[in-house]
Amino acid sequence: AEGISDNSLFSVSGATVRLGGSDYLEINVATRATIEIYDATGRTVRRFAVPDRGKVMWHFTNYEGKKLPPGVYFITSGGAVVREVKKLILLD
């Protein structure tokens, strides 16, 4: 996928996002993986299964489709063994 370095499973279009300024976060995935998003307490708020390299568009919603509040979130990607974590800050 575009914008991913050779040693990274995924990339995001920004580390800090202002709610209301953007409708979604684009997550570029380099290979088959599961993308999981956790809040600061460690609770899984959303999960995406990516069957092949491509993009995930996350609209800052949880499993129920409700917008998440501002805060710190962690985006993880795991293939068979490798796990990568990126921090995301959602601002009001």
ZIVENFEN-V922705 format. One record per residue. N is the residue number from 0. RES is the residue in one small letter. D_CENTER is the distance of its C-alpha to the mean C-alpha in Angstrom with 1 decimal. Layout:
<<N,RES,D_CENTER> <N,RES,D_CENTER>>
//
This chain:
<<0,a,14.7> <1,e,15.6> <2,g,14.7> <3,i,13.8> <4,s,16.4> <5,d,18.6> <6,n,17.4> <7,s,13.6> <8,l,11.6> <9,f,8.8> <10,s,8.4> <11,v,6.8> <12,s,9.6> <13,g,10.2> <14,a,10.1> <15,t,12.0> <16,v,12.0> <17,r,15.1> <18,l,15.1> <19,g,17.7> <20,g,17.3> <21,s,14.4> <22,d,13.8> <23,y,10.2> <24,l,7.3> <25,e,7.7> <26,i,5.7> <27,n,8.9> <28,v,9.7> <29,a,13.1> <30,t,14.4> <31,r,14.4> <32,a,11.8> <33,t,10.0> <34,i,6.2> <35,e,6.6> <36,i,5.7> <37,y,9.0> <38,d,11.3> <39,a,13.9> <40,t,16.3> <41,g,14.3> <42,r,14.1> <43,t,11.5> <44,v,10.6> <45,r,8.7> <46,r,8.7> <47,f,8.7> <48,a,11.5> <49,v,11.7> <50,p,15.4> <51,d,15.7> <52,r,14.3> <53,g,12.9> <54,k,10.2> <55,v,7.8> <56,m,8.5> <57,w,6.8> <58,h,10.0> <59,f,9.2> <60,t,11.2> <61,n,11.8> <62,y,13.6> <63,e,16.6> <64,g,15.3> <65,k,16.1> <66,k,14.5> <67,l,13.1> <68,p,15.3> <69,p,14.9> <70,g,14.0> <71,v,12.0> <72,y,8.7> <73,f,7.4> <74,i,4.3> <75,t,6.8> <76,s,8.2> <77,g,11.8> <78,g,14.5> <79,a,18.1> <80,v,18.3> <81,v,16.0> <82,r,13.1> <83,e,10.9> <84,v,9.2> <85,k,7.9> <86,k,8.9> <87,l,8.1> <88,i,11.3> <89,l,11.9> <90,l,15.6> <91,d,18.3>>
//
